[in-house]
Amino acid sequence: MKIKQELIIKKIEEQDYLQDLETVKYSELNKTKIKNFAEKMIQEVVQAAKHDSLIQTQLAVAGQRPVTFALESNIINLPFANYKKISNFGNNEEDYEVNIYFETISEYVNVSGFRIDILGSVSEIEAEPDKYSKALANDIEEKLKVVRSYEKPATKTSKKTTKKES
């Protein structure tokens, strides 16, 4: 699947893309549920591609350390929220390959509270959805471990030192 830069910006701006959000509690998650969510998210990517549409599908995990996992289609590794910056990275003449990016959003993932990784191109995912479902399930499990074990950095306290004059 390919798209022109100006068209993807317009589609994101007008929210002209398929959207889905599932919410689950930590206590409800296990390997099987994660696998099922990953398969559903990948299926949504495939369905969006069949309709030549962009997608944003999210899995929000509620609990003591909330985290949201998202798949978004884009031509660059930027979340939809930063779509206005897409124009800084290309031109309006070329058709760009649409990729699916895996986003992890949580204050317990890193200092910025956000991580984005490429999962694969839409074409690759369409060709091998089972492979990408497994990869996504593994990625979600890995990021859950990170979120559960994350320790926020200690806040720096600035101490003013004064020199005594003699």
C-alpha positions as CSV (number, residue, x, y, z in Angstrom):
1,M,0.0,0.0,0.0
2,K,1.4,3.4,-1.0
3,I,0.2,6.9,-0.4
4,K,1.2,10.5,-1.1
5,Q,2.3,12.6,1.8
6,E,-0.4,15.3,1.4
7,L,-3.1,12.6,1.3
8,I,-2.0,10.9,4.5
9,I,-1.8,14.3,6.3
10,K,-5.3,15.1,5.1
11,K,-6.7,11.7,6.1
12,I,-5.2,11.9,9.6
13,E,-6.3,15.5,10.0
14,E,-9.9,14.6,9.1
15,Q,-9.8,11.4,11.1
16,D,-10.5,9.5,7.9
17,Y,-9.2,6.2,9.1
18,L,-10.5,3.1,10.8
19,Q,-10.3,3.3,14.6
20,D,-10.7,0.7,17.3
21,L,-10.1,0.8,21.1
22,E,-10.3,-2.2,23.4
23,T,-9.8,-1.8,27.2
24,V,-8.8,-4.6,29.4
25,K,-7.6,-4.9,33.1
26,Y,-4.2,-6.3,34.0
27,S,-6.0,-9.1,35.9
28,E,-7.8,-10.2,32.7
29,L,-4.5,-10.5,30.7
30,N,-2.8,-13.8,30.0
31,K,-0.8,-15.2,27.1
32,T,-4.0,-16.4,25.3
33,K,-5.8,-13.1,25.7
34,I,-2.7,-11.2,24.5
35,K,-2.5,-13.5,21.5
36,N,-6.2,-13.0,20.7
37,F,-5.9,-9.2,21.0
38,A,-2.8,-9.2,18.7
39,E,-4.6,-11.3,16.1
40,K,-7.6,-9.0,16.2
41,M,-5.4,-5.9,15.8
42,I,-3.5,-7.5,12.8
43,Q,-6.9,-8.5,11.3
44,E,-8.0,-4.9,11.5
45,V,-4.8,-3.8,9.7
46,V,-5.5,-6.3,6.9
47,Q,-9.2,-5.2,6.7
48,A,-8.1,-1.5,6.5
49,A,-5.6,-2.4,3.7
50,K,-8.4,-4.1,1.7
51,H,-10.3,-0.9,1.8
52,D,-7.2,1.2,1.1
53,S,-7.7,2.9,4.5
54,L,-5.4,3.9,7.3
55,I,-5.8,2.4,10.8
56,Q,-5.4,3.2,14.4
57,T,-6.2,0.3,16.7
58,Q,-5.5,0.4,20.4
59,L,-5.4,-1.9,23.4
60,A,-5.6,0.0,26.7
61,V,-4.5,-1.9,29.8
62,A,-6.0,-0.4,32.9
63,G,-4.6,-0.9,36.4
64,Q,-1.9,0.4,38.7
65,R,0.6,0.9,35.8
66,P,-1.7,1.8,32.8
67,V,-0.4,1.3,29.3
68,T,-1.8,1.7,25.8
69,F,-0.6,-0.3,22.9
70,A,-1.4,1.1,19.4
71,L,-0.9,0.1,15.8
72,E,-1.0,3.1,13.5
73,S,-0.4,3.2,9.7
74,N,2.0,5.9,8.6
75,I,4.8,6.7,6.2
76,I,7.2,7.7,9.0
77,N,7.6,6.7,12.6
78,L,5.4,9.5,14.0
79,P,2.2,9.0,16.0
80,F,-1.0,10.4,14.5
81,A,-0.9,13.1,17.1
82,N,2.2,14.5,15.4
83,Y,0.8,14.3,11.9
84,K,1.6,17.9,11.0
85,K,5.4,17.0,11.1
86,I,5.0,14.4,8.3
87,S,5.6,17.2,5.7
88,N,9.1,17.7,7.1
89,F,10.2,14.3,5.9
90,G,9.2,14.0,2.3
91,N,7.6,15.6,-0.7
92,N,4.2,15.6,-2.4
93,E,5.3,14.0,-5.6
94,E,6.3,10.5,-4.3
95,D,4.1,7.7,-3.3
96,Y,5.4,6.4,0.1
97,E,5.1,2.8,1.4
98,V,2.6,2.7,4.3
99,N,4.0,1.0,7.4
100,I,2.4,-0.2,10.6
101,Y,4.0,1.3,13.7
102,F,3.7,-0.3,17.2
103,E,3.4,2.3,19.9
104,T,3.7,1.9,23.6
105,I,2.2,4.8,25.7
106,S,2.8,4.8,29.4
107,E,4.7,6.8,32.0
108,Y,6.3,3.5,32.9
109,V,7.9,2.7,29.6
110,N,10.7,5.3,29.6
111,V,11.3,8.9,30.5
112,S,9.3,10.2,27.6
113,G,6.3,7.9,28.3
114,F,6.3,6.9,24.6
115,R,8.0,4.2,22.5
116,I,7.4,3.6,18.7
117,D,8.7,0.7,16.7
118,I,8.1,-0.4,13.1
119,L,6.1,-3.6,13.0
120,G,6.2,-4.0,9.2
121,S,4.8,-2.6,6.0
122,V,1.1,-3.0,5.3
123,S,2.0,-5.2,2.3
124,E,4.2,-7.5,4.5
125,I,1.5,-7.8,7.1
126,E,-1.2,-8.5,4.5
127,A,1.0,-11.3,3.1
128,E,1.8,-13.0,6.4
129,P,-0.8,-11.9,9.1
130,D,0.0,-15.0,11.3
131,K,3.7,-14.1,11.5
132,Y,2.9,-10.5,12.5
133,S,0.2,-11.5,15.0
134,K,2.9,-13.6,16.8
135,A,5.4,-10.8,16.6
136,L,2.9,-8.3,18.0
137,A,1.9,-10.6,20.8
138,N,5.6,-11.0,21.7
139,D,6.1,-7.3,21.5
140,I,3.1,-6.6,23.8
141,E,4.4,-9.2,26.3
142,E,7.9,-7.7,26.3
143,K,6.6,-4.1,26.7
144,L,4.3,-5.3,29.6
145,K,7.5,-6.6,31.4
146,V,9.1,-3.3,30.8
147,V,6.1,-1.4,32.2
148,R,5.8,-3.7,35.3
149,S,9.5,-3.4,36.2
150,Y,10.1,0.3,35.2
151,E,11.6,2.5,37.9
152,K,11.2,6.2,37.4
153,P,14.4,8.1,37.6
154,A,15.0,10.0,40.8
155,T,14.1,13.6,40.4
156,K,17.1,15.8,40.5
157,T,17.1,18.4,43.2
158,S,19.2,21.4,42.5
159,K,21.3,22.6,45.4
160,K,22.7,26.1,45.3
161,T,26.1,26.3,46.8
162,T,27.3,29.5,48.1
163,K,30.9,30.4,48.7
164,K,31.8,31.9,51.9
165,E,33.8,35.0,51.5
166,S,36.8,35.3,53.7
